[in-house]
Amino acid sequence: MKIKYIFFDFDGVLAESVHIKTEAFRQMYLPHGDEFAEKVVTHHVENGGVSRFEKFKIYNGEWLGEEIDELRILELAEVYGNKVVEGVIQSKEVNGATDFLKNADHFHKYVITGTPTHEIRIILEKRNMNQYFIEAFGSPEKKDFWVRKIINENKINPAECVFIGDALADYEAAASNKIPFILRETPEAKHLFLDFNGPRINDLSSLHQILQKDFGG
């Protein structure tokens, strides 16, 4: 069935910004020692696409033994957000991203990300990308929640959708909603998708061809 709806992850799919967030986590936890900071970075990379809110529960709650409540999580999120937002705004686009978006008016496009909703909307506006998307959604809700909500509220046939992502959370959001998945392959997460047999892209310059070849889009 022809694809009509595209769900995009942001970091690592539309912008080369994964390293910015990785380094922000490293800097946040370096006061606890190099070994602990590296443990955080490893977990973060292997769980790309999972919201920072969930990660703080692990890093500060389980690993550091802090009392974690909503206020503490919001404090940590603000510290982290201040480190990354400007860097993400200024980061390079994934090759082919703007060209694809400019020539994809026939698709209904959404951004579904682990970045907080208010933050991704600011980032898209500052990068002059918000014009290409119907809406952008992020944490604290998980990606599978947003995909399901959009599909249900708009009475969309899942077979007419595709999720383009670079992380396991993206793949799981697609799988749980029974929609196809296209992997944007990155060095950071390549080892997590060794058994993935679906379509892969190096960047977005080949996305039109993949949609046409594999989905008739």
C-alpha positions, 0 to 999 in steps of 0.5 A, a space after each residue: 500500500 502507498 505510503 501517505 504518512 511519515 513519522 520522523 525521529 529528529 536526532 540522527 535522522 534529520 539533524 546530526 545531533 546525536 553526539 551533542 546529546 551524548 557529550 552533554 550526558 558525559 559532562 553532567 556526570 563527570 563530577 561522579 568520575 570518569 568511569 561513571 560518566 562512561 557508564 552513563 554514555 554507554 547506556 545513553 547510546 544503547 538506548 537512543 530515543 528513550 527520553 531523558 526523563 526515563 534516563 535520569 530515573 536510572 542514572 540518579 535514582 538507581 545508580 546514584 541512589 538519589 531520591 527521585 521525584 518529579 521536581 528533581 527530574 525537572 531540575 535535571 532536565 533543565 540542566 541537560 536542556 540548557 546544555 543541548 538546545 543551542 547545539 542541536 539548533 546549530 548542528 548540521 542537517 543529515 544529508 538530503 533532509 531539506 531537499 526531501 522535505 521541500 519535495 515531499 508535500 504529498 506526504 503527511 509528516 510528523 516528528 516523533 522524538 525523545 526530546 521534550 515536546 516544547 523543546 523540539 518545537 523550539 528547535 524546529 522553529 529556529 531551524 526553519 523546519 516547522 513548516 514541513 510538519 503537521 506537528 512535533 511530539 516528544 517526551 515525557 510521553 513515549 514514541 509509541 504513544 504518539 504514533 498510536 494517538 496520531 493513527 487512532 485520532 486521524 483514523 489512519 491505516 497503519 499500512 499507509 505509514 512509515 517510521 524513519 529512525 536510528 534507534 531501538 526506541 524508534 523501531 519499537 514504536 513502529 513495531 508496536 503500532 504495526 507500521 513499517 520502519 526505515 533505519 537511518 544507519 549511524 555509527 553509534 547505533 549500527 551494532 544494535 541493528 545487526 539483525 535488522 532486515 528492513 530497508 536501511 539508508 545512509 542519509 535522506 538523499 535516497 529516501 524518495 527512491 526507497 519509498 518508491 521502490 519498497 512502498 510505492 510512495 
